[in-house]
Amino acid sequence: MLKATEEKVNKYIEYLRSLLDEPELLTDEEILTKFRSCFCCDEEIISKSEQMHSILEFDTPKRIHKKLYEQMNS
């Protein structure tokens, strides 16, 4: 179970890296934090627990990302 969770988190991080211009400059934790925060003001818009819940619940990184931001906009 723990290995499966780690794989899902790593896949999501790689997906997020693909969305960035210079992904190699950030650690995995910095990437997760960056996508929990507003790009304009750096205020947290998605909690760490919401992010992790979505990573564990949904099947693909793209779906995780979509659901997180749908929740935010509703």
C-alpha positions in Angstrom: 0.0 0.0 0.0 2.8 2.4 0.9 4.7 1.7 -2.3 1.5 2.3 -4.4 0.9 5.6 -2.6 4.5 6.7 -3.2 4.2 5.8 -6.9 1.0 7.8 -7.2 2.6 10.8 -5.6 5.7 10.5 -7.8 3.5 10.3 -11.0 1.6 13.4 -9.9 4.9 15.3 -9.2 6.2 14.3 -12.7 2.9 15.6 -14.2 3.3 18.9 -12.3 6.9 19.1 -13.5 5.8 18.8 -17.1 3.7 22.0 -16.5 6.6 24.1 -15.4 9.1 26.0 -17.6 12.1 25.2 -15.4 11.1 22.1 -13.3 14.6 21.0 -12.5 15.1 24.0 -10.2 12.5 22.8 -7.7 12.5 19.8 -5.3 9.5 17.5 -5.2 8.2 19.2 -2.1 8.6 22.7 -3.6 6.6 21.5 -6.7 3.7 20.2 -4.5 3.7 23.4 -2.5 3.8 25.6 -5.6 0.7 23.9 -7.0 -1.1 24.4 -3.7 -0.6 28.1 -3.8 -1.8 30.9 -5.9 0.7 31.8 -8.6 0.0 35.5 -8.1 0.1 36.0 -4.3 1.5 32.7 -3.0 -1.5 32.2 -0.7 -2.4 28.6 -0.1 -5.6 27.7 -2.0 -5.5 24.0 -1.6 -4.4 22.4 1.6 -1.8 19.7 1.8 -4.4 17.2 3.0 -6.8 18.0 0.1 -3.9 17.6 -2.3 -2.9 14.2 -0.8 -6.5 13.0 -0.7 -7.0 13.7 -4.4 -3.7 12.0 -5.2 -4.8 8.9 -3.5 -8.4 9.0 -4.7 -8.0 9.6 -8.5 -6.4 7.3 -11.0 -4.3 9.6 -13.2 -2.3 12.8 -12.5 -4.3 14.8 -15.0 -7.5 13.8 -13.3 -6.1 14.6 -9.9 -5.1 18.1 -11.1 -8.5 18.7 -12.8 -10.4 17.6 -9.7 -8.4 19.8 -7.3 -9.0 22.9 -9.4 -12.6 22.1 -10.0 -13.1 22.0 -6.2 -11.3 25.3 -5.8 -13.5 27.0 -8.4 -16.8 25.7 -7.1 
